[in-house]
Amino acid sequence: SSHFGPRAEQRLHLTAAPWERFRGTCKAAKMVKGMKFVADPSLQAKMHQYQIVGRAAPTPKNPVPKIYRMRLFAKNKVLAKSRFWYFMKKLNKAKKSGGELLAVNELFDRAPTKVKNYGIWLRYQSRTNTHNMYKEYRDVTINGAVSQMYSEMAGRHRAQPGTIQIINTATLAPSQCKRDHVLEMHNSSMKYPVIRKVPLVAKKLRTTFKARRPMTF
């Protein structure tokens, strides 16, 4: 038994507990610091274009149901199928449980290295009303243009991704473009410097002033 008495022992135990917790937190922080951070791939997913063909399931009343083909944009195949049934339910009351998919294909651009003008017609639901919009983007693929559109709608209009419905997309000729931020890129005499990454100078060779101006292109 300690000569401090039971009350003093209890007090010492209470003051020691937070210190043990603090030591445990430090150990956990060191472990996390040593580990490599791996980003969740689902948070970095880009938009993909899918073509989905489906119909309501055949019944004795309707043995040959009408077949629907849709071109949809989604982050993955699962979300694209979900979107397909969302529209099918609105069109002809066909649900996933009472319908069948005939084909699911991902669509790709023919020239993914060439910059093009894209026009996107869309509808979205705001807090107060439904709005129709037309937007233009410059990108190398339609998937990139649609990704830009979703980012802009979230930033400028606070639109939820689920409320955005893409009505149509098209590749536009320069003469068909309307928006200023796209038209200003159609100047054929426009020039850009070719930026070259300059290697970082070693710390012992760094100086405040240089005799020559650095060349970055």
ABEGO torsion letter per residue (X at the ends): XBAAEAAAAAAAAAAAAAAAAAAAAAAAAAAAAABBBBBBAAAABBBBBBBBBBBBBBBAABABBBBBBBBBBBABAAAAAAAAAAAAAAAAGBBAAABBBABBBBBBBABAABBBBBBBBBBBBBAABBBBBBBBBBBABAAAAAAAAAAAAAAAAGBBAAABBBABBBBBBAAABABAAAAAAABAABBBBBBBBBBBBBAAABBABBABBBBAX
